Amino acid sequence: MSAEPQAPSYRQRATRVALSARAEHEVGEGLSLCLHWLQMPLRESLRDFDQRLFSRAESIRDHLDQQACFDSRAAIQREASGFQERFAAHVMQCFRSLGDTPEEHTAPTEHLALSLVDPVEQEQGDALASIAARGEARNASTLFELGYRMAVLAGTPPLEGDALPVGPRALAAALRVAAAPIELSAAHRILLFQAVDSRLITAADSLYGALNEHYKTRGILAGFRIFPHARVASTSRTRVTEATPPGDNAHTPLADAVTSQNIGVLESLRDLLAQRAQHGHAPVATQARLATDDELQTALSALQGHLTDVADKASREIRSAQRLRDELLAQLDSVRPAGSAPAELTPEHGDTVELTAMLFENLARELQTHGAGRSVLGGLQWPILRAAVNDRGFFDQREHPARQLLDTVAEAAHDWLDPADGEADRGLVDRLERLVLDAGQGQVIDPAWRADIEQQVAQLKRKAHVAERRQIETMEGRDRLDRARRRAGELMRERLGFGPAAPRGVLRILLERTWSDVLALHILRGGETGEAFVACLDVTDQLLGRHPVVDAERLRADVEAGLEHLGMHRDEASQVARGLLETPDAPTGNAERLTPTDVAMRLKQRPRLGESSAPGHEPAPEVRPTPLDPRSKRIYDGFADLRFGTWFEFHYADGTSTHRKLAWFSPATGRCLFVNARGVRCDDIDLTRLARLVASGEAKEWTDRRASFIDRAWAAVARNLRRAGLHTDSMADSA
């Protein structure tokens, strides 16, 4: 009996490969850097996966599919730590296998076995292969350099594909291993792969750049370069040259090329700023003294501390770029030596100040003019500016702590602090105020601040979800009641008619109001095929004389039972039935006899089914369809594919706009339920009215919610700069 060959252990591989002591050390350093970098993206991936499941559950109508989403959320929450541990363990194993030749990984095959491929496994394998291929295409150059540098450590040909320990293929394999034990459906497992791809593998370019930089500083192929670094825009370089004093060689072309690495977004925005400034701003005078990075950090720290110590909430307005620059220069000049030239910002620092101000201005546009949200943003402007000046990755890296913190705060302020949606949550306001104080006193952005805000927002989201579910259940019950009452009214109108034999007086009042509600109640409980409904319909026909009355006492008892089903007291139901069905000369015993007029008054005073007699409780308004023109009719017909959870943006005559979620609607009655982010009901309109609003441009489906606040703000900044550049060019051409 032959045993199947097993993969060699690390000790066996280390003996065969015989890495040098320095190579072992450098491999360990690279592994430590990778494990440290993976912590945040892995947590973000699981959080993103949880949010995707929650959004899918909101938009699904089938309760079984919703429950499957909630089960997957519970499973990933239970296995979160295990998922991260298995992922990290696989990456460690890949680093420990560095230098193994393909023959050492391949076991000899004696028998060739053929089998059918599991479609689910095939789909998951294809998804992971596609993720890895996209990652390799995005980072081809950095992976090429990293493969050469790690090959120097292993003493092998250049590493690529599966042989690269932390390449996209290795990360995809680690993802498969980490997700394997978790109980997820095939669709939800693919959703997890997509979340990890968007948060980790797509962002891995910063990891590869950090590894290359680490090994370069350690002297491993320090001068290796496959092509020149990203160009520095000519406009930016011209400004740097003009602003640099004669004899200052700090900004050589090589230094500019090195510092421009991995700041593509910043350079693009700086190019747009330079195009806008060509015709409107003079270059910095050569005699100006450019502030160093240390001086700028000291000034920012002083301004940050001053705002925390003496400024109140009312003074936390969003500062313009000019005001930020003036306050910063005033602080720099306040500590300059006597007789020295006034301080000036370098072009790069000036661009950072202006871009940060534009970012905050665009974020503030999505918040109410007066509210706690704008106050919190104003309090964070100096700390975020300091982080942007200190690390240019703020503009490029979505996972940058300061950028993620700002995005979380902006989203929380927009969704939970808008005065138009009601009173703000006191706990969230307190946490945001504490965040402003901590950011003003801290030297760096602490990721724990963001986790604290997200924890509070998660609690509010759970409350909002519960409130929304209650609203949906109420609307569904009301819609079923409306349909049942409508059907009962149709049946009653068919039987009542308007001929000479049509009943009059108290009998008609009973049948049109009270007994119609009894029919509707039985439709709700058992449908039109239920025994109770069929018996109730037979009682209706007996009261109308359509069927002969076989047992008068039984008929009276059935009427009493029907009235009691509607909530009428037994004695009152008995009095009404006797007053309706018994002759005036019939004996009544001890019961009080009611005249037909008394019976009619009591029936009219009772509320209809689904209504309340409590003061201040108004019945639900009847849905009256809005007349539709041809364009509105086409939009209304397209609502057949509309999904629950779709967000709409409504524009009002005063120029304001708001966003509402279509939590539920009834295709049968057209009734809609719109809620805000807090789950509070608002905008009571029906589908026909919504179609008219969409046709007139007063409402539209809102899809920008998928993008983060920061991404939308950066896009707005770029659009504004491009428009300004086009306007400047047109003015120059006309001149």
N, C-alpha and C positions, 0 to 999 in steps of 0.2 A: 504494500500500500504506500503510494507516494504522497508526500506532504506537499501542499501548495507553497511555493516560495513566498516569503514575506519581505516587506520593505525593510531595508537595513536601518538599524537605529542610528541616532545622531553620533554616538561614539564610534560606531563602525564607519560611518561616512567620514567623520573627522580624521580617522586613522588613514583611510584610503586617499582622501583629498589632500590632507596634510596642509591646511592653511597656515600661513605664517602667523606669528604672534600678533604682529601689527594688523594683519588682515582680519584675524579673529576679533581684535579690538574694534576695528572700523565697522565690521559687520554688526557687532553688538551696538555701537553708537547709532548706526542707521536704523536698526530695529527699534531702539528706544525712541528715536525721533518719530518713526512711523506710528508706534503704539500711542505716543502722546498725541499725535495729530488725529488719530482715528477716533478718539474719545468723543469729541464734540460732534463730528458728522454722523457717527452712529446714533447718538442720542437724538439728533435732529431728524434722522431718517425714521426712527421709530415714532417720533412725534408727528412727523408728516404722514406716515402710514395710518396712525390713529385718526388724524384729521380727515384723511381721504375716506376712511371707513365711515366716519361720522357723517360726512357730506353725502356719501352714497346712501346711507341709511335714511337720511332726510329726503332724498329724491326718489326713493323706492316706494311703491304703493303696496306691494305684497308684504304682509307682516312676517311671513316666514323668511323672506330675504332680509328684512330688517333685523330679525332675530339672529340670522347668520352673521350679519355685520357686527352686531353687539357681541356675539360669541367670539369672533375673531379678535375684536378689541380686547376682550378679557384674556384671551390666550396670549396675545402679544404683551400685555401688561404683566402677566405671570412670568413669561419667558424672556423679559427684556434683558435682565442681567445675564442669563445663560446665552442668549443670542450674541451679546457683545463679547462674552468670554470665548465662545466657540469661534467667532470671527477673528479675534486677536490670536487665539491659539493656532489657527490655520496660517495666519501671516507669520507667526513665529516659526512654524514648521517650514514654510517656504524659505525664510532666511537661513534656517539651519541646513536646508538642502542645497544651499548655494554652491555651485561647482560640480554637483553630481552630473555625470554624463547621462545621455538618454538610455544607454544600455543598463545603467544601474537602476533606473526606474522601471524598466520593462521586464516583466517576467516571461520566461520561455513558454510558448503555447504549444501544447501537444495535441489538443483536439480542437477543432473548429466547430463551435455550436452556433446554430442559427435560431433566431426566435423573432416573433413579432414585436414591433416597437409599441410601447404604451403611448397612446396619443397625448396623454397629460404630460408624461416625462419628455416627450418630444417637443411639446409646446414650451415647457419650462427651459429645456436646453436651448431651444432656438432663441428664447427671450434673453437668456444670459449671454449667448454668443453674440447677439446683436448689441447688447450693452457693452460687452468687451470690445467689439469692433469699433463702435462709435468712440469709446474712450481712447483707443489706439490712434484713430484718425485725428482726434482733437489734439493729442499730445505727442504727435509723431516725433517732433524735433527733440523735446526734452527727454522722451523715452529713449531715443537714439543715443543721446549723450550719456544718460544714466546707464544704459546697457554696456557702453564702453567702459565706464568708470568701475562698475561692479565686476566686469570681466577682468579688470586688472587685479581686483582683490582675489577672485577665484582662480586666476591663472588659466582662463579658458578663452575661447573665441567670444566675440561680442554677444551678450545675452539679449534675447528678444522673446516675445510671445510668452509661453508658459514658463520659460526658464528665468524670466525676470521676477524676482521675489514679490515685488509690490506693484507689478504692472496691472493693467485692466483685466487681463485674463486671470491673474492670481486673485484679484479682488472679487471677480465674479465667482471663481471657485470657492473662495471663503464665504461668499454670500450663500451659495448653495448648501454648503456644509452647515452654516449657522442656522439656516431656516429649516433644515430637514426635520428636526424633531418637533417643530411647532405644528399643532393641529390647525391647518388652514385649508380652505377649499382651493381648488386650482386657480380660480379667478382672483381670490384674495392673495394667493402666493405671488401671482404675477404683479398684483398691485404693490406688494411689499418690494419686489424687485425694482419696480419703477421708482418707488420712494427712495430706495438706496441709491439708485442711479442718479436721481436729481440732486440729492443732498451730499453724496459721498463721491461717487465715481466721476460725475461731471465736474466736481470741485477739486479733483485730485491733482490738477495742474500745479496748485500751490505746493502740494506735497512733493511732487517730482522736482519742482524748482528748488525747494528747500534742501532736498537730498543732494542735488547737483551742487548747490552752493556749499553745503557742508563738506562734501568730498573735495571740492575745488579748494576750499580754505585749508584742507588737510594735505594739500599737495598732490592729489590724485588727478592727473591730467589737468593741471591748473590752466594751461593755455589751450586746451582742446576746444575747438569751436567749429561747428559744421557750416555755419553761415553767419554773416554779421548780425548783430543785435538789431532790434526794431529801431527804425530811424527816429531822429528827433525832428519835430516839425520845424521847417525853416523859419516860420514866423516866431516861434518860441525861442529858437536859437538867436535870432536877431535881437530880440528883447533882452536876452541874457547878456549878449555881447555889449549892447548899449549900456546896460545897467552895471556892468562890472568895471571897477576902477582900473586904470592902466596899471599893468604889472601884476594884477591878480590872476594867477594861473590855476585857480581852483576849479574852473569849469572848462577843462579841455574837452575836445571832441570825444576822446575815449571815455572820460568820466561821464559825459552826458549820455553816451551810449549805455554805460553800465547802469546809471541811475534810472534810465527809462525802461529798464526791464520790468515786466509784469505790471505796468501801469497803463495799459492800453486805454481804459476808459478815461483816466485823468488826462492823458495826452490828447485824446480826441476832444474832450471838453475844453482843454487849454487852447487847442487850435481854433475852436469856434470863438473863444474869448478873444484870441489875438486878431481874428478876422474882424470882429466887431470893434476892436480898439484901434485898428489901423488908422481910421479917419477921425478918431475923437479924442485920443489921449496922447500926450507927448511922452517921450521916453524919460526914464528917471535920470536926473542930472548926475553927471559922473562924479561930482564932489560929494554926493550923498553917501552916508555910511550905511552899508547894508547890514541889517541885524543878523547875527549868527543864530544857529538853531538853539543854543543854550540860552541866549538872551530872550529869544522869542518864547521859549518854554517858561522862563522865569516870569515874563510879563503876563502870559496867559494864566499862570498859576495865581499871580497877584489879583488879576481881574476876576478870576473864578472865585477866589476866597472872598473878595470884596462883595460880590453879588450874593454869596451865601450869608455873609455876616450882617449886611445893612439893608439889603433890598427886600421889600415886601412883595406879596403876590401881585399887586397892582402894577409894579414896575418891571415885571418880567415880560415885557413885550418882545416881539420878534424884531431883532435889529437888522437894519439894512446893511448891505456890504460896505457902504461908505461910513456908516456909524461904527461898525466893527473895526474898520481900518483906522478911523480917527481915534477911537478909544485905545486901540492897541499901540498906535504911534505915540499917543500922549503918555502912556505908561512907559514905553521905551525911553522917551526923552526925559522923563522924570528922574531917571537914575543915570543918565549919561554924564560923563565927566564934563566939567566946565570948559568951555572953549572948543569942544569937539563938535563935529558936524551933526546936524539932526539925523535921526535914524530913519531908515526907509526899508520897506519889505523887499525881499528878493522877488523877481517875477513869479517864481513858483509859489512862494508863500502868499503873494498877493492874489494869485489865481485860486489858491486853496481857500482863502478868506471869502472871495467873491462866490465861488461855487457852493461853499457851505451856507452862506447867506441865502442864495437862490434856492437851495434845497429846503431850508426851513420855511421860506416864503411859500413854496409850493405845497409843503405839508400843511401849513397853516390855512391855506385856502380851502382845504377839505374839512376844517373844523369851524364851529360857530365863532363869531367875532367875540362874543363875551362868554367865557366859560372856563372851567378848570383845565381843559385840554390845552388851550393856547398858553395859559400860565405855566403849565408843566413844560411845554416845548421851549418857552422863553428861558426857563431856568436851566435847560439842558444845552442851550446854544454854545456857551463858552466851553463846557466839558467836551462836547462833540467836536468843536473846532480844534481844541487841543489834541484830541485823539487823531483827527485828520492830518494835522500838521506833523504829528509825531510818527504817523504810519500812513504812507500813501496807499497801502492796501485797502484803506477804508473805501476808496472809490471803486475798486475792482472786485474785492472779495465779498461775496454775499455772506459768507460765514464769519466776517469780521465782527468781533464782540460789540464794538460801538455801533456798527450799522444794524446788527440784529436787535440791540437794545432800543435804538431809536425807532425801528420799525414796529417793535412790540408796543412801545409807549404810544406811538401815533395811532395804531389800530385800536388799542384799548381806549384812548381818548375819543376816537371817532365813534366807536360802537357803544360805549358805556357812560360817557360824560356829556353827551349832547343834551342841553336843556330842553330842546324841543321834544325829546322822547320821555321826559319825566325827570324826577329827582335822581341825581347821580348816586351811585352806591358809595356810602360813606367809607367802607373799608378800602375800596379801590382808591378813592381820593387820598386817604391817609397814606397808603403805600406809595403812591406816586409822589406825594409831598416829601416823604422820607427819602425816596430815591433822589430827588433834586438836592436835598441836603447832603446825602452821602456822596453824590457825584461832585458837588462843589468842594468837598473836603478831601476826596480821594485823588490819588495820582494817576490811577489807571481805571479802566472800566472793568468792574467785577461781574463775571457771568452770573453770579448768584442774584444780582439785582433783577436781571431778566427773568430768572426762574421764579423769583418771588412774585413778580407781576403776573407771569403766566399762571401761577397757581391760583391767584385771586380771580383772574379772568376765567379759568377753567370752572371754578365754582359758579361764577355768574352764568356761564354758558349752560351748565347743568340746570340751573334754575330757569333760564330762558327756555331750554328744551322742554322742561316739565310744563311751564306755562303755555308754550306753544301746543304741546300735546293736548292739554285741557281745552284750549280754544278749538283745536281740530275736532276733538270728540264732541264738543258742544255743537259745532257747526254740522258735523255729520248727523247727530241726533236730530237737530232742527231740520236738516234737509230730508231725512227719512220721514219725519213727521209731516212736512209740507207735502211730500209726494203721497203719503197715505191719506191726508186730508183731501188732497186734490182728487184722488181716485174715489174716495168715499163720496165726495160731492158730485162727481160724475154719475156714480151709481144712483145716488138719491135723486138727482135731476131727471134721470131716465124714468124713474118710477113716479115721481110727483107729477110731471107734465103740467100743462096749463089748460086742459079741457074743462068741461063743466063738472066732471067727476073729481077734479083735483081737490084735495082736502083743504080746509080753511081753518082759521082760528088756531086754537091751542095745539091741535094735532100737527098742523104744518110747522108751527114753531118748534115743537118737540123734534120732528123729523129733520128739519133743515139745520138746526143747531145741535141739540144734544145727541140725538140718535145718530146723526152723521159722525159725530166725534166717537161714539161707541164703535161704529163700523171701522173708523180709522185706527182706533186702538187695537182692534182684533187683527187688522191688516199688519200693523207693526209687530204684533206678538207672534202670529202664525201664518201670515200671508193669506191670500185669497182662497187657498185650498184647505185651510185649517178648519177643524170642526166648529170651533167657536164662531168663526166668521160666517160659515154656512148657516149655522143656527140663528145668528143675529140677522142675517139677510132674510131668513124665513119669517122671523118676528116682524121685520119691516113689511113684508108682503101681507102678513095677517093684519097689521095695523092699517094698511091701505086697502084692505078688502080684496087683494089679488089672490090670496089663498083663504079658504074657509077657516074660521076659528073653531078648532075641535074642542079645546079645553080653555075656557075663559080664565079660570084661576091660574092655569099654567102660563098663559100669556101674560097675566099681570105679574106673576113671579119672575118671568124672564125680563120684563121691563124693569122691575125693581133691581134685579141683578145687574143689568146693563148700566143703570144709573149709579149703582154702588161702585162699579168698575171705574167710573169717572171721578170717584172721590166723594160722592154725595153720601151724607149720613143715612143710615138704614131707615130711621124713622121718617126723615124727609123724603127719601126715595119711595117709601110706602105711601105717604100722603100724596105725592105727585102721581104715582101709578093709579091709586084709587080715584083721585080727582079726575084723571084722564079717561079711565076705562069704565068706572062704575056709573050706574044710572042714579039720578038724584033721589029716587025713592028706595034705593038699596040700603039695608042696615049697615051701619059703620062700627058698631060696638063702641069701644072707648076711644077710638081714633078720631082726631079732629078732621072734619071734612073741609076740603079746599074747593073753592069755586073755580071754574075754568079761568077766570081772570087772575085769581091768585096763582094758579099753576103757571100761566103765561109769564107773570111777573117774576116768579122764582127762576124760571128757565132763562129769561133774558138777563137776569142779574148775575148768573153764574158765568165765570170766565170760560172761554173755549179751551179745548185741549191744547196744552203747551203754553198757555198764557197764565199770568199770575195776577191775583187781585191785590197784591201788596202795593202800597203807595210808592210811586217813583219807578215802578217796573213797567216799562213800555214793551209792548209786543214787538217781535221782530218785523222789520219793514218787509212788505211784499216785494218780490223781485219783479220789476216791470221792465221788460226788454227795451233797449234803446233802438230806435229805427236805424238801420244800417244802409249806407250807400254802397255801391259796388266794391270800392276799395276796402272799406271796413268789412264787408261781407267776406272777401277773400282772406283777410287777416283772421276773422272769426273762424272760418273753416280751417285755417291752419292751426288753431288752438287744439285740434284733435291730437296733435303730437306734443302738446305742452306738458311739462313734467312738474310735479310738486317740488318746491324748493327753488324755483327759478326766481332770480332777482330782477326787479324792474326799477328803472330810474324815472321819476316823475318830475316834470318841469312846471313851475307855476308862473302866473302872470307877473309877479313881482321880481322875477329873475332868479329866484331860489330854486333849488332842486333837492330831492330826497330820494333815498333808496329804500325799497320795501321788498320783502320776500313773499312770493305767492305760496303760502304754506299749504293751501288746499283749495279745491274748487269742485263744483258739481257739474258734470256735463249735462245732467238732466234738467236742473233748475237754473244753471248759470250763476249760482251764488258763489262768491269768492271770499277767501280769507287772506288778507294781507297783514303781515306782522313786521315789526322792526327787529333789529338785532337782539333786543331784549325779550322777544317773544310776545310783545304787547300788540293787541289788535288795533288796526288803524285802516283808514281808507276803505270804507264799506261800499264797494262797487261790485257790479256783476260783469260777466264775460263780454256782453255786448257793449257796455260802457268802456271796458278796457280796450276792445277792438277800435272804438271810435277815438280814444286817446292815442293809441298807437298810430292810427291813420293820420291824425292831425299833428303828430310829432310831439305831443305833450307827454308821452310815455314811450319808453323803449326798453328792450331787454338789456340788462346790465351784465356784461361779461368781464369787465375790468377787475372784478373782485378777486379773480384768480391770481392776479399779480399783486405783489406786496406793495405797501405804501411807498417804500423807498424806491422800488423799481418804477412805479408810476411817476413819482416826483422827479427822478433822474430823466425819464423820458420827456416830461414837461420842460425841464431845464434845457435839454438838447433841442427840443422844438423851438423854444423861445430864442435860443442863441442862433439857430439856423435862420429863423425869420429875421432877426436883427441883422445877421450877416447879409441876407438877400436884400434887405432894405438899404443897407449901407452901400452895397454894390450898385444898386439901381440909382441911388443918389449920386454916386461917383460917376456913373456912366452919363447921367443927364448933365452933370457939371462939365 
